[in-house]
Amino acid sequence: MLPAILMEIKGKDGNWQVRVVPNRYSAVMSSVPGTLRFDNMYRLIKSSGNHEVIIESPLHDRTIEMMSLKEVGHLIEAYHRRYSDLTKDRRNKTVILFRNHGKTAGRSLSHPHSQIITLGIIPRAIRVRQINFLSYRRGNGRCLLCDIIEFELLMFCLIYSRSFIRGMDSS
């Protein structure tokens, strides 16, 4: 039986194109308060947050590379809507969107899907990156990621779509 549907994006025909449901095998527990404790040199906290599955297509064999632009647009809209909804809850300090591809990546479902997890904390590795990005902006007045991309475009001639990169620029 399908778990409760958290969100659906329907096509013009009225049928669902993308569906979001709670993960049956959640890595976090939504009702557990994040209580910090110490164990020798480690700081430990119980996992709390949300864990959802984004079912990318009603077709079991439809991978992203096989989707039409319209279908990919529905998927990106679902990512954006869930991310936006989950960041409105102040208990969510981190929102992580990811996609497993293949059994070696830990995929447990054959149906094409992505996952989104929220955490009530900011993991140290993410916090360190945030601090580095902010420090770079304060010291240089520029975005670190933008400068990295520009450097790679100029120095290494990496193959990027300039229009895609410009579309990412939020400054």
Stockholm file with secondary structure:
# STOCKHOLM 1.0

chainA/1-171         MLPAILMEIKGKDGNWQVRVVPNRYSAVMSSVPGTLRFDNMYRLIKSSGNHEVIIESPLHDRTIEMMSLKEVGHLIEAYHRRYSDLTKDRRNKTVILFRNHGKTAGRSLSHPHSQIITLGIIPRAIRVRQINFLSYRRGNGRCLLCDIIEFELLMFCLIYSRSFIRGMDSS
#=GR chainA/1-171 SS CCCCCCEEEECTTSSEEEEEEECTTCSSBTTSCCCEEEETTEEEECCBEEEEEEECCSSTTCCGGGSCHHHHHHHHHHHHHHHHHHHTSTTCCEEEEECCCSGGGTCCCSSCEEEEEEESSCCHHHHHHHHHHHHHHHHHSSCHHHHHHHHHHHHTCCCCCHHHHHHHCCC
#=GC SS_cons         CCCCCCEEEECTTSSEEEEEEECTTCSSBTTSCCCEEEETTEEEECCBEEEEEEECCSSTTCCGGGSCHHHHHHHHHHHHHHHHHHHTSTTCCEEEEECCCSGGGTCCCSSCEEEEEEESSCCHHHHHHHHHHHHHHHHHSSCHHHHHHHHHHHHTCCCCCHHHHHHHCCC
//
